[in-house]
């Protein structure tokens, strides 16, 4: 039997019960790729939230009401008066002398950790990065529900969180943020919050805008007050695509008008928390303002009854389908594809090549404490431009379960950093099926294999931290030591995302329009590309810019567009 035929029988004819770790190890021998490395056995916290900033440092944090963490704050720094978990957290109020950190800064270059002070609880919160590069983080739990927190990147190990106690008008827990073309961020939804607001405020200080769609799409099986972590994506016309459970709209947030309703995703199953699928805006190409095609991919999740079944210790299989829709099409239609196996709580990371990595999660159950089983150890690579029914590739597995409250972010060198996993109400390290996970790993896609070193571009100019203007022609100089195929070269810009609860907020990748590509000397080449022409395509701020040659990306450089 040929390897392809073996793979067919393995993936499509074996029953669902064989979807376990040993099963996937056999499959990986046929279709594996990528490499795992342990970076830190403990960063001191379980990284429920993560964001890469433009100084190549990652801010990670979990909850302040979970009790002491495993990393201490510097001498003289403590957080006091943190609220307890109450009926939701199940934890007592930590003592006022709790001087452990619940936020850390990870330095990618030095592979080191620094504890960071935060005062209020940002459990299950949301964030965006401002045009100036400041992480603006909103909401949370208890006394943190209306707090706005700022983290300004620094290189002197002195930066902590700054807090605005009543920066939000409404309490926000499980809401979604997105940076807007005008530099503000919008905060959408949350628990019992069928509305949205902005930060900073440009109108009345207490302005909140009703969004009935969030109430209309609640799943009765999950509780009528819940419509949590909706998928919010900026369309190329400046409006917002908002997906909640199984339906989507296009919102003109300036005039508070729903300008379009999209068809229900096939099958009608919920995809948002706690069903917890994931979604991405696929790479934007042929950048020509509002005529640019925009396409959304939604993958995984769990059936309507999965959450309450899991609470009765019945762990139903997750969804194995993805829905793909061109949201700029006059008559949009969902196209359904099947992943190699089911996945709930998976993170979707757009790689510099434009492919999508689906990583973390489980194959049974739902999001929530102790509500999932059978970790999804194998990442899956999705190739948007591949032929239909041949777009998914299984990748090599890790050994650490990454369950509820896991995260994944792309970093400058093209690796994906993975951390978190605490499927319990408190830190638990023993006598449980899935212990609290404090480690941080890196997944290196196969494009980082040493065998591709000769094909890997190195950007010579512009320098990292360069500033670009909208519509500017940018000359990028790069070198390649191996045989060059100039027809395969492209330049991509990626906005680093805020990762939490299986959704990467503000994630987008743009493939820049090429003016010309030419040889510029021995092993050196030049490519002129056009920067995006508006904030609708690329909101002002910091991006990672990559040169990609024969599907092998360079190390990224930071650019700022305005």
Protein Blocks (a to p, Z undefined) as FASTA:
>chain_A
ZZklmmmmmmmmpcfklmcfklmmmmmmmmggcjdddfbfbgoiacfbccddfkopacdd
fbfklopafbdcdehiacehiacekjmnopacddfklcbdfbdcddfklopacddddfbd
cehiaddddfkopacdeejehjlmmcccdddddfeopaccdddfklpfbdcehiacdddf
kopacdeejehiacddddddfbdfklccddfklmmmpcfknopkbcghiaddddfkopac
ddehjaccdddfknopafbdcdddehjiafbdfklpaddddddehiehjllccddddeed
ddfklmmmmmnopacdddfbdcdddfkbfbacddddddfbdcehiacdddfkopacdeeh
ifedcedehiaghiafbacdddfkbcehilbccddddfbdcdehiacdddfkopacdeej
ifbfbdcfehpfbdcdfbdcddddfklpfklmmmpccdfbdcehiacdehiacddddddf
bdcdfklgccddddddddeehiaehiacdddddfbdcdfbehiacddddddfbfklmgcd
dddddddeehiacdddddddZZ
